[in-house]
Amino acid sequence: MNREYFENYSKTNFEGKSQILILEQIESFYDCLSNFKLADHKYNIGDDVILKKGTLLHGTFRNIEGLKDIVNQGLIASWFIDGRISKYPSSVGVWNLKQDYKLNDYINFYSGGTVRYFNQHDDKKETEVLSYSQTNEILNRVIEKDYLVWQMEQTKEARFLPSLVQNKVQIGIIFNSDNKYTQKLLKGDILNYINVDDESVRSFVNESYYDRFIVERKNKDDFFTDRESAILFGLPSNLIEGSLVGREYEKDTNKLQEIKSILPNVYICNLDGKVILK
């Protein structure tokens, strides 16, 4: 699959403003791929990784095989490569940091749980994220907040990135956003209703989810989060600055060397937020 294929696919499957938007994203993707070069990182082994506000992260449940595909062709939305059905198959999902983080603190945050508190007899309700280190405080919080009911589940990040609470996902990819190319691609974030209006976004969202989607993206809470972006078409692999590995891959020298051979210029870090290969 190449640029011509993706453009022809878009011209066949989208119309009007939606077609213009997706073709612009493809143009921005290949502009970045041709012209952007990431500066060498300055990390040494044992350093704490610091992520800037706006850094983008993505986890692949296919692990090393998923990483190979992303490096070879970019992170590309399922409609364009395998037709897999999802809520918004036109786009790639990434976690978009809302502040500067030490990676260790970010992992502690998202390895916790998302809580919904509410009362059944009135309209009182609230949501929050409890970090991994705060989860043992849940009963005290329920008592302090004076709610009758609470529900808690893993954060979305904990399911889809390497985390402290599951081992299925062993590879996370860190994309650099501190450049004009990523910022241009983010103009195609369909979770931002300012970027893509309600009518244009219809073509990019699973039809059965559309009515709920256009309401929820304007009324985000800790469940439909403001911590993520869904970028039309995709992100090129030359934006990758680092790889986060889970505990299993951290202990597997062969896997680490394979990641390094695929991405020789990136740093590899663990769930302690520290660089283990530079």
N, C-alpha and C positions, 0 to 999 in steps of 0.2 A: 504494500500500500504506500502511495506517495501523495504528494501535494495535489496532483491532478485528480487522483481518485477522490480525495476528501472534498475538493471543490466541486467535482461533478456530483458527488453524493448529496452535498448541501443544496446545489441548484435543483436537484431532482426532488428532494424531500422537504424543502422549506420554501416559503413564499414571502413576498413583501418585506417588511422591516425585519422579520425574523431571519430571512435569508441574508439580508445585508449584515446583520449582527454576526451571524456565524461565519460569513466570509471574511469579515473584518478580524475575527478572532484567529482564523487560519492564517491570514496575512501577518498578524502580530506574532503568532507562534513561529512562523518561518523567518520572520525578521529577527527575532531573538536568537533563533538557532544559528543564523548566518553571521550575526554581528556581535553577540555578547560573549565576552570571555571573563570568567570569574577570577578574581585576584587570588593568589596563593594564600591559604589560611596561615595563621601564625601560632597555632596550637602546638604544644608539646605533650607527650604522653604524661598522663596524670593531671593535666589542667582541667579546671572546671569549664564546661561549655556555657557560654553566655549567648542567649538568643535575643535578638532585637525585636521590638514591637513590629508586627507585620510579617515576621518570619512564617513561612508556610510549611506544614508537615503532613505527610501522608503515610499510612501504613498499608502493607500488602500482605494479605493472608496467604498468598502463594509463596511468600518468603523469597528464597534465592531465585526461584524461577520467575517470580513476579518482578524482582529487581532487574533481572536480565532483560525482560521485555520492556520495562520502563526506560532502561538505559539505551536500548536499541532503537526504540521508536518514540520515546517520550511517554508521559502520562496522558493517555488519550481516552476520551469518554467512550463508554461501551457501545453506543449506537454506531460508532464509526469503525469499530474493530471486531465486535463479537455479537452485537445485538442483544446483550443481556438486559433483561427488564429490571428497572429500578424506579425510584420515585422521580429522578431527573437524569435519565440516561444520556442526555445531551452534554452533560457536564462532569467534571472531575471534582470530587470532594476533598478539601484540604482543611486543616486546622489553621486558623489565622490568629496569631498571638495578639492580644489586645494590650499587652504591656511588655516591657523588657523582663526577661526571666533568667535566673540561673536554671539550667536544664534540670538539675536535681529538684529544685522547688516546683518546676512545672510538672515533672513526673509525679511528685508527691500529690500535687493538686489533682491531676486528672485520674490518678489511680484510686481515688476515693469514690464517693457516690453522690448522685443527685437525689435530693429529698423534696417531696411535696408534702406540706402540712395543710390540713384543712379541717373544718368542722362541717358536719352533715346538716346541722340545724340552722346555719347562717352562711353568709357569704365570705366569711373570713378564710383566707388562704394565703399561702406563701411558698416560695421555692428557694432552695439554695444548694450550693455544692459544698459538701464536706470533703476535705482532703483525706488522703490515706491515713495520715496521722491523727485526724480528727474523728474518724468513724466511730471510735469507742465512746464518743460524747453524745451519740444520738438520743439516748433516753433523757439525759439531762437537758438537752435542747428542747425536746418535746414538752417536758415539764415547765421549763422557763418560758416558753412561748405560749403555753396554755392552749394547745390544740388537742382535739380528741382523736384525730386520725393522722397517721403519717405513712408514706410510702417511699421506699428507697430502692434505687437501682444503680448499677454501674454507670459511670459517665460514658458518653459515646466514645470519647477518646480512649478510655480504658479497654473498650472492645476492639478498636480498630488500629491502635498503635501498640508497640511493645509496652507492657505495663507491669506493675507489681502484683497484679491480681489474675493474670492469665498468661499462658505460654503458647497459645496458638499462633499469635502474630510475633514473629521474631525479627522483622526488619521494618524500621521506620525510615522515611526519606525526608531530609531537611532541605527545603528549597530556599535559596536566597531571594529576598524581595527588595533589597536595598539597591534598586536599579530601575531605570526608566522602562525597561522591557517588561518586568513583572508587573509594574504599576499599570502599564497599558493593558496587559492581559486581565488584570483584576477589574477592568471596566466591564468585562463580560461575566461578572459574578451575579448569577441570577437570584441569589439570596438577598441582594441589595436592590430593593424595588426602585431606588432612585436611578440605578443604572439601566435596568430592563423593566419596562412598564408592564402592567398586568396583561394587556392584550398580546404584546410581543412574546411574553414568557410562556404563553399557553402552548406554543409549539415545542417547547423544551421540557415540559413536565408531563409525567404520566397523567393521562386524561382523568383517570379515576381519582387522582390526588389533587387536581388543579384547584378546585373550589376551596379546599382546606388550605392549600399551599399559599394562595394569595392573601389569605387572612393571617395565617401564622407568621409569614415572613415580615409582616408589619407589626406583630405583637409578640416579639420573641421573649422567652423566659429561659430558665435554666435547663429546660427539656428541649424546646426548639431554640437552639442556642444562637447567640450572637458571636460565638467563638469559631464559627466555620464559614467557609466560602465554597460555592459551587461554580467553578469557572468553565464557561462554555468552551468546548472542544478539548482543551488540554494545556499542559505545560511541557516545554522541551527539557530534555535531560541535562543540558548544559547549565541549567540553573541549580543543579544539585550541589550543595556545599558539604553535606555530611550525611552519615548513616547512623541511626540509633539501633542497637541490637538488644534483644532480650537475653535472659540468663542462659538459655540453652546455647545460643550462638556465641555468646561471650566465652563459653568454655570450650568451644569447638574451633581449634586452630585452623583446620582445613576450611571451614566456612568463612572465617575472618579473612584468610588469605584469598579466598575466592572473591569476596566482596572487594578486597583491595585490588585484585587484578581487573575487576570490572570497572571500578572507580578509583584509579590510582592516585588522584589528586585530592580526594576528600578525606576528612577525618572520620574515624569510627569511634562512637562513644557508647557507654553502657548505661544501665538504669540507675547508676549512682551519679549520672551526669558528667562523667569524666572521660577524657580521651584515652582510648586503649590502643589505637593505632593512628599514626599521623600521616 
